Amino acid sequence: MFLYTGKSRLAISAQFNSIGGFTDSASSCPIGWDLSFVQISVINCAATATNINTDSAEVGPESNDSVGSSLEAAAVEMESVSKAISDVQLDNIMENNLNGSQENSTGKNELSGFWKNANETMQKFDANKDQHLDFAEFSALCEALFVNNGKAYTIEEKTLRTIFKIFDQNSNGVLCMYEFTECYNAWIKKILNPVSAIVVIDVQNDFISGSLALKNSPAHQDGAEVVEPINRMLENVAFDKVFYSLDWHPTNHISFADNVNLRKLDKSSPIQDPNEAKEFDVVVFEGPPLMEQKLWPRHCVQKSWGAQLQDDLKVLPDGQMIYKGTNPDRDSYSALFDNAKTSSTDLVGLLSEFGITDVYVCGLAADFCVGKFMSVETCHNVLFIVKKNKNLTLVLLTLTGFTGKDALDLGYRTIFVEDATRGITMEGINATHENLIENHAILVQTDEVKDMVSGVDRRPELGLKLALEIEKKRLQNGKTEKN
């Protein structure tokens, strides 16, 4: 069935073909009507175009009299509903949002008002009632969608056009109902109802007051300072999932300088005599595969004091521990992958299993590689070239940065909680922030997180990231429908 909304009122006609699908001939977008919900829905992408009479409600063919009667009755009901809807002007809707009204700020898991389903959303923003959204109408939708407690964000036109183009799959300058249904289900619903996980990275004794204490690094930041803001988030924010990552090394781990004799150095190693290798040197072990490795003081050994989470850190009963660096022959700075990307931690599968859309990253430590978006191999040569002062145990790993980068690479909307992280060098921290923003992550403060998780603070930057991921997956799946 084709449902066409004219400039003043709804005109309905129905015709069936052999497949059971119908096509809006104006845009070549197949659409239909799910009578159980009395709303437009996609029913068959392969449907053949039919002749539509938009001046009156006609039901056919004659062999479908009983079905036609049902459609005719539903059409009458739908027309009654449409009369009420059409009396609500788009200008009034936008005014409510721009004036800070929270009537349409849905909050978490509460799709209400004109966001309730694709059909109602289309009807509200289809200002000229042609059953399509043009760019201006889509822009008005985005102005209502991207708000902070009802107050609209300013969105660059370039951003809006990028998003619009992604959903305008046939590039005809409008979104038909078929295209808008994907936009609603894959994009709008996730923006209104994010599924959020927080990953607390390596808030462990050795990184706070032990063998790799952050306060001994060039920035002299105190890792213990992340505990209070992290605890505040865990107490006040309804995250869907909470994860704690821990460096968890066996005693014979490849990263420990005092284990360098356990493996044979490759001829390409800058240091050939293992007896000359010392902490913070870079060596290359024989493969396969060849393994370039920074040598560290012994740290975070499984079941040791140094590997334990800091005593004051709040650990929720349903929080899940993610152990990394457990393979004696692989180091792992990220909470998602080992450095060689040959294996993943449990976190990769869990984020997918729980349908996570947004990943909040906090903890230790927060700079260098994620800022430059280098490969892991390049990072080995660059990341750790930091001065070792006379009394210095040295520098901490940039674990938060690696995790944020990997989360972005996997397609998650990534939020870096700035006041709940600490880093190694100020230069590295600043570079990290700049590059996160360039790659569609955002930086926030602890006090901003609650409204974002609840869905009442909806950031345009994260909307762009999600749209780009939808396009990427569509291309990967070979489902691009642009002509």
C-alpha positions in Angstrom: 0.0 0.0 0.0 1.2 3.5 -0.8 0.5 6.2 1.7 0.9 9.7 0.2 0.6 12.9 2.3 -0.5 15.9 0.3 0.1 19.5 1.3 -3.2 19.7 3.3 -4.5 16.2 4.0 -3.7 12.5 3.7 -4.8 10.8 0.4 -4.7 7.1 0.4 -4.9 4.5 -2.3 -4.0 0.8 -2.4 -3.2 -1.5 -5.3 -1.7 -5.0 -5.0 0.7 -6.6 -7.4 1.9 -10.2 -7.6 4.7 -9.7 -5.2 2.7 -7.8 -2.6 4.9 -4.7 -2.6 4.4 -1.2 -3.8 6.6 1.6 -5.1 6.5 5.4 -4.7 7.1 6.1 -8.4 8.3 9.6 -7.6 11.4 8.3 -5.9 11.6 4.6 -6.8 11.5 3.7 -3.1 9.5 0.7 -2.2 7.2 1.2 0.8 4.1 -0.4 2.3 1.7 -0.3 5.2 1.8 -2.5 8.3 -1.9 -2.5 9.3 -1.2 -3.9 12.8 0.5 -0.6 13.6 -1.3 1.6 11.0 2.0 3.0 9.9 4.2 3.1 6.9 6.8 0.3 6.7 9.1 -1.2 4.2 7.8 -4.5 2.8 9.6 -5.4 -0.3 12.8 -3.9 -1.8 12.1 -5.8 -5.1 8.5 -4.5 -5.4 7.3 -3.4 -8.9 6.0 0.1 -9.5 2.2 0.4 -9.6 -0.1 3.2 -10.7 -1.1 5.3 -7.7 -4.2 7.5 -7.5 -3.4 10.1 -4.9 -6.7 12.0 -5.3 -8.9 9.5 -3.6 -8.8 6.2 -1.7 -9.2 3.3 -4.0 -8.8 -0.4 -3.1 -8.2 -3.2 -5.6 -8.1 -5.6 -7.3 -11.6 -7.0 -6.9 -10.3 -10.4 -6.0 -9.0 -8.9 -2.8 -12.3 -7.6 -1.5 -11.9 -8.7 2.1 -8.4 -7.3 2.3 -9.6 -4.2 0.5 -12.3 -3.6 3.1 -9.7 -3.8 5.9 -7.5 -1.4 4.1 -10.4 1.0 3.5 -11.3 1.0 7.2 -7.8 1.5 8.2 -7.5 4.3 5.7 -10.4 6.1 7.3 -8.8 5.8 10.7 -5.5 6.9 9.4 -7.0 10.0 7.7 -8.6 11.0 11.0 -5.2 10.7 12.7 -3.5 12.6 9.9 -5.9 15.6 10.3 -4.9 16.0 13.9 -1.2 15.6 13.1 -1.3 18.1 10.2 -2.6 20.8 12.6 0.6 20.8 14.5 3.0 23.0 12.7 6.7 22.3 12.4 7.5 25.8 13.5 5.9 25.2 16.8 7.8 21.9 17.3 11.1 23.6 16.6 10.2 26.6 18.8 9.7 24.1 21.7 13.2 22.7 21.2 14.9 26.0 20.7 13.3 27.5 23.8 14.6 24.7 25.9 11.4 22.7 26.4 12.1 19.1 27.5 8.8 17.8 26.2 10.5 16.0 23.3 13.8 15.2 25.0 13.1 11.6 25.2 15.7 10.4 27.7 17.0 6.8 27.9 14.8 4.1 26.5 11.8 6.4 26.1 10.9 7.0 22.5 7.9 9.4 22.7 6.2 12.2 20.9 7.2 12.6 17.3 10.3 10.4 17.8 8.1 7.3 18.5 8.5 5.7 15.1 9.7 6.4 11.6 6.3 7.3 10.2 5.5 9.9 12.9 8.9 11.4 12.7 8.6 11.7 8.9 5.2 13.3 9.3 6.4 15.9 11.8 9.3 17.1 9.7 7.7 16.7 6.2 6.8 20.4 6.1 5.5 20.4 2.5 3.7 17.1 3.0 5.1 15.4 -0.1 6.1 12.2 1.8 9.8 12.9 1.5 12.4 14.9 3.5 14.4 17.4 1.5 17.6 18.8 2.9 15.9 21.8 4.6 13.4 19.4 6.3 16.2 17.0 7.3 18.2 20.0 8.7 15.1 20.9 10.9 15.0 17.3 12.1 18.7 17.4 13.1 18.1 20.7 14.9 15.5 19.0 17.0 17.5 15.8 17.4 20.9 17.3 18.5 20.0 19.1 21.7 21.3 19.4 25.2 18.2 19.3 27.5 16.1 20.8 24.8 18.5 23.5 23.7 19.7 23.0 20.1 23.3 22.6 19.1 24.7 24.6 16.3 25.6 22.3 13.4 27.8 23.1 10.5 26.0 22.9 7.1 28.9 20.7 5.9 28.2 18.2 8.6 24.5 18.2 7.8 25.1 17.6 4.1 27.5 14.8 4.8 24.9 13.0 6.9 22.1 13.7 4.4 24.1 12.3 1.5 24.7 9.1 3.4 21.0 8.4 3.8 20.0 9.7 0.3 21.1 6.5 -1.2 19.8 7.2 -4.8 21.2 10.7 -4.7 18.0 12.4 -5.8 18.0 15.1 -3.2 15.3 13.8 -0.9 14.8 10.9 1.5 11.9 8.7 0.6 10.2 6.5 3.2 12.4 3.6 2.5 15.6 5.7 2.9 14.2 7.4 6.0 13.3 4.1 7.6 16.9 3.1 7.5 17.9 6.5 8.8 15.4 6.2 11.7 16.3 2.6 12.7 20.0 2.7 12.2 20.7 6.3 13.2 18.0 8.3 15.0 17.0 5.5 17.4 20.6 5.0 18.5 21.1 8.7 19.0 18.0 8.9 21.2 18.7 5.6 23.0 22.5 5.1 23.2 23.8 1.9 24.8 26.8 3.0 26.8 29.8 1.3 28.4 32.5 2.8 30.5 36.0 1.3 30.3 38.1 2.1 33.3 41.7 1.6 32.1 44.4 0.2 34.4 43.8 2.1 37.6 46.3 -0.3 39.2 48.8 0.1 42.1 51.9 -0.2 39.9 50.8 2.7 37.7 49.9 4.9 40.7 52.6 4.3 43.3 54.5 1.3 42.1 57.2 0.4 39.6 55.7 2.5 36.8 54.1 5.3 38.7 52.7 8.0 36.5 53.8 10.8 38.8 57.4 10.1 37.8 56.7 10.8 34.1 57.5 14.2 32.5 54.0 15.7 33.1 54.2 14.7 36.8 50.5 13.9 36.9 49.2 11.9 39.8 47.4 8.8 38.6 45.5 8.6 41.9 43.6 11.8 40.9 41.4 9.8 38.5 39.8 7.8 41.3 37.4 10.4 42.6 35.9 11.5 39.2 35.6 7.8 38.1 33.9 6.9 41.4 31.5 9.8 40.9 30.5 8.6 37.5 30.0 5.0 38.7 27.8 6.2 41.5 25.7 8.7 39.5 25.5 7.5 35.9 23.4 4.6 34.7 25.9 2.9 32.3 24.6 -0.1 30.6 27.9 -1.9 31.2 31.0 -1.2 33.3 34.4 -2.7 32.4 37.7 -2.5 34.3 40.8 -3.4 32.3 43.9 -4.7 34.1 47.4 -5.3 32.9 47.8 -8.9 34.0 51.3 -10.3 33.1 52.7 -13.7 33.8 56.1 -13.8 35.4 57.9 -14.7 32.1 56.3 -11.8 30.1 58.1 -10.5 27.1 57.9 -6.9 28.2 60.0 -7.4 31.4 63.6 -6.3 31.0 64.8 -9.0 33.4 63.3 -11.6 31.0 65.3 -10.5 27.9 67.4 -13.7 28.0 64.4 -15.9 27.8 64.0 -15.2 24.0 66.5 -14.9 21.2 67.1 -11.5 19.8 66.7 -11.1 16.0 69.6 -9.9 13.9 67.6 -6.7 13.2 67.5 -5.8 16.9 69.3 -2.6 17.7 70.8 -4.4 20.7 72.4 -7.7 19.9 73.8 -8.7 23.3 70.9 -9.4 25.8 73.3 -8.7 28.7 73.6 -5.1 27.4 69.8 -4.6 27.2 68.3 -2.5 30.0 65.0 -1.1 31.1 63.3 1.2 28.5 65.5 -0.1 25.6 63.8 -1.3 22.4 64.8 -4.8 21.1 63.5 -7.1 18.4 62.9 -10.8 19.2 63.1 -13.5 16.6 59.8 -14.7 15.1 57.7 -15.6 13.5 56.5 -13.0 13.8 59.3 -10.6 14.6 58.4 -8.9 17.8 59.6 -5.3 18.5 59.4 -4.8 22.2 60.0 -2.0 24.7 61.6 -3.4 27.9 59.9 -2.4 31.1 60.5 -2.8 34.8 58.6 -5.8 36.1 55.0 -4.6 36.7 51.5 -5.8 37.2 52.5 -9.4 37.7 49.4 -11.6 38.0 48.0 -11.7 41.6 50.6 -9.3 42.9 49.9 -6.1 44.9 51.0 -4.0 41.9 48.4 -5.6 39.7 45.5 -4.9 42.0 43.1 -2.1 41.4 43.7 0.9 43.6 42.0 0.5 47.0 39.8 3.5 46.7 38.5 2.8 43.2 34.8 1.8 43.3 34.3 -1.6 41.8 30.6 -2.4 41.0 29.3 -5.9 41.7 28.3 -6.3 38.1 31.4 -4.7 36.6 33.5 -7.0 34.4 37.2 -7.4 34.5 39.2 -7.4 31.3 42.6 -8.9 31.6 45.2 -8.0 29.0 48.9 -8.8 28.5 48.2 -12.4 29.7 50.1 -14.0 26.7 53.8 -14.2 27.8 54.9 -13.5 24.2 52.6 -10.5 23.4 52.4 -7.1 25.0 49.0 -5.4 25.1 48.5 -1.7 25.7 45.0 -1.5 24.5 42.1 -3.0 26.4 40.8 -4.4 23.1 43.8 -5.9 21.2 47.4 -7.0 21.7 50.1 -4.7 20.2 50.5 -6.9 17.1 46.7 -7.1 16.6 47.0 -10.9 16.5 44.4 -11.4 19.2 41.7 -9.5 21.0 40.6 -9.4 24.6 37.2 -10.4 25.8 36.1 -6.8 25.6 35.8 -6.9 21.8 33.2 -9.6 22.0 31.4 -8.2 25.0 30.9 -4.8 23.4 29.3 -6.5 20.5 27.3 -8.9 22.6 25.7 -6.2 24.6 24.9 -4.0 21.6 27.1 -1.1 22.9 27.0 2.0 20.8 29.0 4.5 23.0 32.3 3.8 24.8 33.4 6.1 27.5 37.2 5.9 28.2 38.9 7.0 31.4 41.9 6.0 33.5 45.6 5.7 32.8 47.3 7.0 30.7 46.1 9.4 28.1 48.5 10.5 25.4 50.9 10.0 22.5 49.9 7.3 20.0 46.2 7.9 19.9 47.0 11.6 19.3 49.0 10.8 16.2 47.0 7.7 15.2 50.1 5.8 14.4 50.3 2.1 13.8 51.4 0.0 16.8 54.7 -0.8 15.1 55.5 2.9 14.7 54.4 3.6 18.3 57.1 1.2 19.6 59.7 3.4 18.1 58.2 6.8 19.0 55.9 6.4 22.0 58.5 5.7 24.6 61.2 8.2 23.6 60.7 10.2 26.8 63.4 11.4 29.0 64.5 9.2 31.9 65.6 11.5 34.6 68.2 10.5 37.2 65.8 9.4 39.9 63.0 8.3 37.5 61.5 4.9 37.3 60.2 6.3 34.0 57.1 6.7 32.0 53.8 4.9 32.0 52.2 3.2 29.0 49.6 5.1 27.1 46.9 2.6 27.7 43.9 4.9 27.6 45.0 6.3 24.3 45.4 2.9 22.6 41.9 1.8 23.9 40.3 5.0 22.6 41.9 4.5 19.2 40.9 0.9 18.9 37.3 1.7 20.0 37.1 4.3 17.2 38.5 1.9 14.7 35.9 -0.7 15.6 33.2 1.9 14.9 32.1 2.8 18.4 31.1 6.4 19.3 34.0 7.2 21.6 33.9 9.7 24.5 37.2 10.6 26.3 36.5 11.7 29.8 39.1 14.3 30.2 39.1 15.0 33.9 39.1 11.3 34.7 42.4 10.6 32.8 46.0 11.4 33.4 48.9 11.3 30.9 52.6 11.3 30.5 53.6 14.5 28.7 51.7 17.6 28.1 52.6 17.7 24.5 51.3 14.1 24.1 48.1 14.9 26.0 47.4 18.0 23.8 48.1 16.0 20.6 45.8 13.2 21.7 43.0 15.7 22.3 43.4 17.3 18.9 43.5 14.0 17.0 40.5 12.5 18.9 38.4 15.5 17.8 39.6 15.2 14.2 38.6 11.5 14.2 35.0 12.1 15.5 35.6 11.3 19.2 34.7 14.0 21.7 36.2 15.2 25.0 33.9 15.7 28.0 34.1 16.4 31.7 32.7 14.0 34.3 29.7 16.2 35.0 28.6 16.0 31.4 28.5 12.3 31.2 25.1 11.6 32.9 23.0 13.5 30.5 24.8 12.0 27.5 24.3 8.5 28.7 20.6 9.2 29.4 20.2 10.5 25.9 19.1 14.1 26.7 22.4 15.6 25.7 22.9 14.5 22.1 26.1 15.7 20.4 26.3 16.3 16.6 29.9 15.0 16.5 28.7 11.6 17.6 25.8 11.7 15.2 28.3 12.3 12.3 30.5 9.4 13.6 27.5 7.0 13.6 26.4 8.1 10.1 29.9 7.5 8.8 30.0 4.0 10.3 26.6 3.2 8.7 28.0 4.2 5.3 31.2 2.2 5.9 29.3 -0.9 6.8 27.0 -0.5 3.9 29.9 -0.3 1.5 31.6 -3.3 3.2 28.4 -5.3 2.8 28.0 -4.4 -0.8 24.6 -2.9 -0.2 25.2 0.6 -1.6 22.0 1.6 -3.4 23.1 4.8 -5.0 22.7 5.0 -8.8 
